[in-house]
């Protein structure tokens, strides 16, 4: 007797799924973008509290860059594009990048 349909389904369900790679999204310091604008971007794009946004902004200011989140590629890329658009519209040179973890 051949393989039953239940066995085929069971074998297919055992296939392991690989977790997607995660990317760190970073804001980079510059000498022109205001701290208030950076905090607002962090709050609106990355949904951080005021306290979290302020802490990240201070990392950007003091260390030259700050991590705002860890996301799968598509989400990270979308957030980078949103930040760049907001900065461009506000005429600030704020840079946002992503790097694989």
C-alpha positions as CSV (number, residue, x, y, z in Angstrom):
1,X,0.0,0.0,0.0
2,X,1.3,3.5,-0.9
3,X,1.8,6.6,1.4
4,X,-1.4,7.8,2.8
5,X,-2.6,11.4,2.3
6,X,-2.3,12.0,6.1
7,X,1.4,11.1,6.0
8,X,2.0,13.5,3.1
9,X,0.4,16.4,4.9
10,X,2.3,15.5,8.1
11,X,5.7,15.5,6.3
12,X,4.9,18.9,4.7
13,X,4.0,20.4,8.0
14,X,7.4,19.4,9.4
15,X,9.2,21.7,7.0
16,X,11.1,24.2,9.2
17,X,10.7,27.9,8.5
18,X,13.7,30.1,8.8
19,X,13.3,33.4,10.7
20,X,13.8,36.4,8.5
21,X,17.1,38.4,8.9
22,X,16.7,41.4,11.1
23,X,18.1,44.9,10.3
24,X,19.1,47.6,12.8
25,X,17.7,51.0,11.8
26,X,19.9,53.9,12.9
27,X,19.7,57.7,12.9
28,X,22.9,59.6,12.3
29,X,23.9,62.8,13.9
30,X,24.3,66.1,12.0
31,X,24.8,69.7,13.1
32,X,21.6,71.1,11.7
33,X,18.6,68.8,12.5
34,X,16.9,70.0,15.7
35,X,16.6,67.6,18.7
36,X,12.9,68.3,18.8
37,X,12.5,67.1,15.2
38,X,14.5,63.9,15.9
39,X,12.4,63.1,18.9
40,X,9.2,63.7,16.9
41,X,10.4,61.4,14.1
42,X,11.3,58.7,16.5
43,X,7.9,59.0,18.2
44,X,5.9,59.0,14.9
45,X,7.8,56.6,12.7
46,X,9.0,54.2,15.3
47,X,6.2,54.5,17.9
48,X,8.4,55.1,20.9
49,X,7.3,56.9,24.0
50,X,8.6,60.5,24.7
51,X,11.1,59.1,27.2
52,X,12.4,56.4,24.8
53,X,12.6,58.9,21.9
54,X,14.5,61.4,24.1
55,X,17.0,58.7,25.1
56,X,17.6,57.6,21.5
57,X,17.9,61.2,20.4
58,X,20.6,61.8,23.1
59,X,22.5,58.7,21.8
60,X,22.4,60.2,18.3
61,X,23.6,63.5,19.6
62,X,26.4,62.2,21.9
63,X,27.5,59.0,20.1
64,X,26.9,60.1,16.5
65,X,24.2,57.5,15.9
66,X,21.4,55.8,17.7
67,X,19.5,52.5,17.2
68,X,15.8,53.1,16.8
69,X,14.7,49.6,16.1
70,X,15.2,46.1,14.8
71,X,13.0,44.9,11.9
72,X,12.8,42.5,9.0
73,X,14.2,44.0,5.8
74,X,11.0,45.3,4.2
75,X,9.8,47.1,7.4
76,X,13.3,48.5,8.1
77,X,13.5,49.8,4.5
78,X,10.1,51.4,4.7
79,X,11.0,53.2,7.9
80,X,14.2,54.5,6.5
81,X,12.3,55.9,3.5
82,X,9.7,57.5,5.8
83,X,12.4,59.2,7.9
84,X,14.2,60.5,4.8
85,X,10.9,61.9,3.4
86,X,10.0,63.6,6.7
87,X,13.5,65.1,6.9
88,X,13.5,66.3,3.3
89,X,10.1,67.9,3.7
90,X,11.3,69.7,6.8
91,X,14.5,70.7,5.0
92,X,16.8,68.8,7.5
93,X,19.8,66.7,6.5
94,X,18.9,63.9,9.0
95,X,20.1,60.5,7.8
96,X,18.6,57.2,8.5
97,X,20.3,53.9,7.6
98,X,20.0,50.2,8.2
99,X,22.4,47.4,8.7
100,X,22.0,43.7,9.0
101,X,22.3,42.4,12.6
